[in-house]
Amino acid sequence: QRRDVLGACVVAERRANVRIQVVRAVAYSASKLPADVFTGIAMLRAPLMRLLRRGVQIITLLALIVGPATTAHARSTDLWATVNVCDTASAPNTIGIRGSMPGARSRRNVRYMRFVVEYYSETDRLWQRVAEGGDSGWLRVGRGRRTRQYGRSLRIDPMGQDVLLRGLVYFQWRTDDGEVVRRARARTRRGHRSDAGADPPGYSASTCTIRA
């Protein structure tokens, strides 16, 4: 851990999403194996290949069935995030993040949003999360099939130097018992209109610079 330019403790998440499984292998010498072993392998090879091809076809079919629905939902024009407040006279040292979320397919599903603020580290040349106070946690947005907007604002102390910020919004659709049936995320982008909270009205940006 270290102190960042915001005066908050930041943990850099640089873990690679890689899992290494170590398997203990036993080596066999081909010359010591009996001939009937090779005959058995040859007899099993053709049916095994047919099963493998069938498995690939089944997996491909499932991908065609499941994939487009999830992707289409994530790419919906009603799913977005934007910066709608940035260090204004009425909200100094403040970034406001607004998100839009499509309705649930079932009226029983409940929608949630989570707002995360990131700052650009000049030292690492990477975007880092603001560890303290930069994560809203999961917020209940409500039920319904209509598109819904929601937002959060965060006040930042620039600590004597300009700070470049952006937002990341996570979306979840859950059942009453908490099971997540769909999820998506979006980084803040310009060109979206907030139905409330924008300062000035209609303001939309990808990032926000808090001036020292």
Stockholm file with secondary structure:
# STOCKHOLM 1.0

chainA/1-212         QRRDVLGACVVAERRANVRIQVVRAVAYSASKLPADVFTGIAMLRAPLMRLLRRGVQIITLLALIVGPATTAHARSTDLWATVNVCDTASAPNTIGIRGSMPGARSRRNVRYMRFVVEYYSETDRLWQRVAEGGDSGWLRVGRGRRTRQYGRSLRIDPMGQDVLLRGLVYFQWRTDDGEVVRRARARTRRGHRSDAGADPPGYSASTCTIRA
#=GR chainA/1-212 SS CEECTTSSEECCCCCCCCCCCCCCCCCCCGGGSCHHHHHHHHHHHHHHHHHHHHHHHHHHHHHHHHHHHHHHHHTCTTCEEEEEEESCSSSTTEEEEEEEECCCSSTTCEEEEEEEEEEEETTTTEEEECTTTCEEEEEEEECCSSCEEEEEEEECCCTTSCEEEEEEEEEEEECTTCCEEEEEEEEBCSSCCCSSCCBSTTCCBSEEEECC
#=GC SS_cons         CEECTTSSEECCCCCCCCCCCCCCCCCCCGGGSCHHHHHHHHHHHHHHHHHHHHHHHHHHHHHHHHHHHHHHHHTCTTCEEEEEEESCSSSTTEEEEEEEECCCSSTTCEEEEEEEEEEEETTTTEEEECTTTCEEEEEEEECCSSCEEEEEEEECCCTTSCEEEEEEEEEEEECTTCCEEEEEEEEBCSSCCCSSCCBSTTCCBSEEEECC
//
